[in-house]
Amino acid sequence: MTQYVVHRNGRPAEDLAPLAFAGYAHFTALQVRGHQIRGLDLHLDRLRTASLELYGNALPDDLVREHLRTAVEAGPEDVSLTATVFSPKGEFTAASAKLELLVRTGPPSTGPAGPLALTTFEHERFLPAFKHVGEPAKTYALRQAIAAGYDDAAFVDRRGRLSEATIWNLAFWDGTQVVWPDAEILTGITMAIVRRQLKVPQRTAEITPGNLSGFTGAVVMNSWTPGIAVRRIGSAEFADESEFLDVLHQAYEAEPLIGL
């Protein structure tokens, strides 16, 4: 059974021409384990909310769930999955059209091993609250970071605050609490799962490169994993904080896997 499945509106995709230059679309990404996922309600809400903002209408949740289930059942038990909502009218038009859903699966992933070293870039994503396509700045920042000897890049906004990383949310540990950056960010699904399952105190705070010395640990997280250790951001170094990783992974694993 192939690990790669590409479905358009619940059927094997044959015509992908409308997506060839589709820079106006949005998506969600997740890991499937045993044909089950975590945070289904969060993924459905993300797709619905973004569709209403970008297009003024949204696919019914039941239909989205049906298309996800069809793609998941067509592949092995464990896969990575991306679901992209788009309009066949493409971009550079205000014409309305029935929205479509492209579901793509591939091999499962848990992300890099870490710990990672991050450089910083001054950058603010357009419409940061939505997971949309067409963001070459993220790949450019990653490539520049690697060329400079780092593993990836973290973003600093115009007010000097750390916000997020290229394809990651950031989280910090002060020894007793999880601290989330107070900035305009995309609240990742993994981040939302962790936040509602944490058994330790958590707070948000403005975090800058200049106040990183107040934290003993830092991580990145995304749909691959609830936490990969960060050993350095710029010149600020963090201790090997295994307790922090344990806290995050335990919170994530407390979220039940559910079938589609």
N, C-alpha and C positions, 0 to 999 in steps of 0.2 A: 504493500500500500504506500503510495507516494506521500511524502511529507508536505508537498506543495499543492495547494488547492487555490484556485482563483475563481470566485463566483461573482457574477453580476446579477443582482436581483434574484438570488437564490438558485441560479443555473450556471453551469460552466461558462466562463466568459469566452466569447468568441470575438466580438467586436469591441476593442479597447480604444478605438480612434477618439471617442470623446474625452478620453483621459490623457491623450498623448501630450497635450500642452495645458493640462488643467491646473492652473495655479490658484484657482478659487474653489477650494474644497476644504473639508475638515475631516478629522478621523479620531479614532481611539485605538489604542494598542493594548494587548493583554496576553497573558500566558494561560494556556489551557493545560490542565493536568487531569488525566483520567476522564477526558471529555467533560470536565467541569471547570468553572472559573470562580474567582472571587470578585465581589463588588459589582455584580450585574446591575444593580440599581444605579450605581454611580456611573457606569458606562452608558446606560440608557439615558440618564439625565444629561450627561455630557453631550451626547449626540443630539438630543432634542433641543437643548438650550442653544447650542451653537447653530443648529439649523434655523431656529427662529431668529437669531441675530443676523445671520448671513443671508438667509433666503426669505424670511418672513413666514415660513411654514416648515413642517417637520414630518418625517415618516412616522407612522404609528409605532409605538413601542413593541406591540405584538408582532408586527411585520419585521422589524429589525431583529427581534429575538428569533423569529422563524428562520430568517436568512443566516443568522449566526449559527443556529443549530444545524442547519443543512450543511454548511461548510465544515463545521466541527465533526459531524458524523461521517463526512466523506474522507477524513484523514485518520491518522493514528491517534492514540489516546493523548499524547503530549505534543503540543505544537505552540508556536508563537502565532498570534493572529492580529491582523490589522483590518479595521472596518472603516472605509472611507465613504462619506456622503458627498455627492457631487450633483451638479445639474448638467444634463446633456447639452444645454445651450452654451456651456463653456464660460469663459471669463470675458471681461470687457463688454458686458451686456447687462441690461436690467430686465431683459425679457424673462418672464416666469416660465417654469417648466416643472413637470413632475420630478421630484428628486429620486435619485437612484443610489444604490448601495453596492460598493465593491468590497468583497471580503477576500482577503488573501491570507493563507497560512504557510508556515515554513517550519524549519527545525526549532525545537524549544531552546530557550536560552536562559542563563542565570547571570549574564553579564561578565565583565572582566573580574579577575581575582582581587586586584588591589593589593596594597593600598596605592592610591593615586596621588599624583602631584598635579595641581591645577594652577595655571596662570590666570590672570584677570584681563578682561576686555571691557571697555566702556561700550555698552550696548543695551538697548531696550527693544524688546520685541513689539511689533505692531499687534494690537488686540491680544495682549498677553494672556487674558483669561481663557482664550480658546486655542485648541490644539489644531491649528490649520496648516495647510501645506504651503510650499513656496517660500521657504526661509533659508536661502543660501548662506546667510550670515553665520548660521550655526555651524555649517560644515566648514566654511572659511575659517572661523575661529578655531575649530578643532585642528585643522591642518596647520594653521599658524602656531598653535600651541605645541603640537608634536615637533614641528621644525625647530622650535626653541628649546626642546628637551623636556617638555612636560607631557603628561598623558591626556590632558583635556583642558577646557577653559571654563571659568566662571565669569558671570556678567556682573558689572557694576553699573548702576544707573546714574543719571545726571546729578543726583543728590549724593553720590558717593556710596550708596548702599549696595551690598551684595544682594542679588535677587535669586538667580537660578544659574544652572550651568547649561551647556549646549543642549543636551537631551535629558537633563536630570533636574530634579529638585534637590535643594541643599537642606541639610539639617545639622544642628550643632548640639553639643552636650556640655553643660557647665558643671558636671559632677553629680547633680541631683535631678536636673530637668532637661527635657528636650526643648530646644529653642529653634523656632522657625523664623526665617527672615521676614521682616516687615517691609514689603516692597510689592510692586505690581508683578505678579507671577502667574503662571499656569499652575493651578492646584492639581497635581497629578493624582490619578486614581489610587496608586499605591500610597501616596502621601495621605489621601483622605481615609483610606482603610486604616493605616497606622494611627492616625489621629483619633479615630473613633474607637480603637481597640487598646490604646495605651493604658497601662496600669500605673504609670508614674506621672508626676506633674509635667505640664508642657505650657509654653508661652510663646508669644511672638515678640520680636525686638528688632530694632534697626541695627544691622550688623554691617560694619565697614572693615576694610582691610586693616584699619588702624586699631580696632578693638578686638581682633581675633585672639589676642593673648589671653582673653578672659575665658576661653573655652578649652576644654581638655580633649575634645573629640569633634570630628566632623565626618559627614558621610555624604554620598550622593545616592539617590534612589530614583527608580523609574519602573516601568512595567516589567523589567527583567528581575528586579530585586528590591527588597525593602531597605537595603543598606550595603554599600561598599565603602570601606574605610578610605578616608582622605588623609594622607600624611602631611601634605603641605598645600597651602594656598599662597601663591607668591612667595614671600620670605617667611611667612608664619608657619610654624610646624606644630603638629599635634601628636600627642602620645598615642601609643597603641591602646586604644580604648575598647577592649573586647566587651566590656560590660555594656557599652552603648549599642554595639551591634546586636548583642543578645536581646536587649530591650526591644529593639526595632523588629527583629526577626520573630520574636515571640508574639508581638502585637499583630504582625501580619498573619502569622499562622493561626491566630485566634479567630480570624475571619473565616467563616465556613466556605468550603467549596460547594457550589450548587450546580445542578444541571440546567441546561438551557431548555 
